[in-house]
Amino acid sequence: MHKYKKITDVRMTTLLFVLCWIAYFTSYLGRLNYSSAMTVMIKETVLSKSQAGFISMTYFFAYGIGQLLNGFLGDKVNPRKMIFLGLSISGAANLIMGCFTDFGIMAAVWCINGYAQAMIWPPIIRIFAEMLEEKTKLRFCINIISTQALGTLASYLLSAAVIYLNGWNGVFFAAAALLIAAALLWDIKFRKIEKYSMEYGIEDGTKDEIKSGSRKDNQVPFLSILTGSGILVILIPVIVHGVLKDGVTSWVPTYISETFFTSPALSILVTTVLPVINLTGAYAAQYLYRKWKKQETKTAACFFLAATVSLLCLWLFGSKSLLLTVILLSVITASMMAVNTIFVNLLPLRFERAGRVSTVSGFLNSMAYLGCAISTFTIGILVQNNGWENTILSWLVITFLALIICILFRNKRIASN
């Protein structure tokens, strides 16, 4: 397995971070645009709620499967090629999406988009782990979370503007142009970083390890990691956090529009508050994670508790005030951003020496998005048949379950060997 050498030059590490940031930021424009367009497409009867939920489910299902498969591939193939291909295919899928109104075609194309976008995150985590020194990689793994917040914000603002000016089709055309431009920029500039790493990079490991050849570059079998590291303990909390972080977020504009009778454009703009606040969850997670000496489940329990209390309040009082609803949704999604930071960004870094950073990150992400895939579809069915109140109650139940698991295993620390 080829491994990159560590880069210490500040200018090159900054360029590396900026490129990874742009790649992942742009991917959000090409995935969350559907959530914004979905509100309009339902209103214009292009899609029913169940059809809209099904299309969203196909994306998350393909993204979840893609995270698993591409996690394995991300530890074996060239990350530059993998990310370029993911951005390019996603751009093409968005372009096609804006040209059709047929439910079957849209579901198939958005499924392809889901798999393509799953080619971006696992290799980024591998790049950070292999190319950067310890302090730098931890800082970059936290700072790149801003792509999720700002990408979500940019997607909602761009979508709201484009919908107002040119209808829902234009949302997909705009994302397609930006994704293809990002793919070209990535391929051109990252070649420069790879060349620098080969020529001027520093070998990973201590001098004694390098001299004796004892440094471990061989991959540990994933089955050994799965059964021996303790990852299985956190699977249900990981799945639940995916349901809340992405499944619920996909329906927020529709929930606000239907509960408070706002226009689709206004409901999208109101939702833009969420990603800004979500960023606080990432830094809160980092603080508690370090304070509690990298105890994942104990840290996650704190944020699941905040989400449980907020969901209870949303269930009881959410329909009474738009401001209260936005505040409660902000706490819920910020808490889940914190859980995501712990389990998907920071935890996989422990598996660098086992050669499984991309694999572990992809696996955990896939579990989150498989849960999300099911939830996006079932939310549409639940709302259509039982209303928003019962739907929110179901979110409360599963979040409480995740909280209990995290409390029971609060002293469990995931080990890389």
Stockholm file with secondary structure:
# STOCKHOLM 1.0

chainA/1-417         MHKYKKITDVRMTTLLFVLCWIAYFTSYLGRLNYSSAMTVMIKETVLSKSQAGFISMTYFFAYGIGQLLNGFLGDKVNPRKMIFLGLSISGAANLIMGCFTDFGIMAAVWCINGYAQAMIWPPIIRIFAEMLEEKTKLRFCINIISTQALGTLASYLLSAAVIYLNGWNGVFFAAAALLIAAALLWDIKFRKIEKYSMEYGIEDGTKDEIKSGSRKDNQVPFLSILTGSGILVILIPVIVHGVLKDGVTSWVPTYISETFFTSPALSILVTTVLPVINLTGAYAAQYLYRKWKKQETKTAACFFLAATVSLLCLWLFGSKSLLLTVILLSVITASMMAVNTIFVNLLPLRFERAGRVSTVSGFLNSMAYLGCAISTFTIGILVQNNGWENTILSWLVITFLALIICILFRNKRIASN
#=GR chainA/1-417 SS CCCCCBCCCHHHHHHHHHHHHHHHHHHHHTTTHHHHHHHHHHHTTSSCHHHHHHHHHHHHHHHHHHHHHHHHHHTTSCHHHHHHHHHHHHHHHHHHHTTCCCHHHHHHHHHHHHHHHTTTHHHHHHHHHHHSCHHHHHHHHHHTTHHHHHHHHHHHHHHHHHHHHHCHHHHHHHHHHHHHHHHHHHHHHHHHHHHHHHHHCBCSSCHHHHHHTCCCCSCCCHHHHHHHSSGGGGHHHHHHHHIIIIIIHHHHHHHHHHHHCCCHHHHHHHHTHHHHHHHHHHHHHHHHHHHTTTCHHHHHHHHHHHHHHHHHHHHHHGGGCHHHHHHHHHHHHHHHHHHHIIIIIIGGGGGTTTTCHHHHHHHHHHHHHHHHHHHHHHHHHHHHHHHHHHHHHHHHHHHHHHHHHHHHTTTCCCCCC
#=GC SS_cons         CCCCCBCCCHHHHHHHHHHHHHHHHHHHHTTTHHHHHHHHHHHTTSSCHHHHHHHHHHHHHHHHHHHHHHHHHHTTSCHHHHHHHHHHHHHHHHHHHTTCCCHHHHHHHHHHHHHHHTTTHHHHHHHHHHHSCHHHHHHHHHHTTHHHHHHHHHHHHHHHHHHHHHCHHHHHHHHHHHHHHHHHHHHHHHHHHHHHHHHHCBCSSCHHHHHHTCCCCSCCCHHHHHHHSSGGGGHHHHHHHHIIIIIIHHHHHHHHHHHHCCCHHHHHHHHTHHHHHHHHHHHHHHHHHHHTTTCHHHHHHHHHHHHHHHHHHHHHHGGGCHHHHHHHHHHHHHHHHHHHIIIIIIGGGGGTTTTCHHHHHHHHHHHHHHHHHHHHHHHHHHHHHHHHHHHHHHHHHHHHHHHHHHHHTTTCCCCCC
//
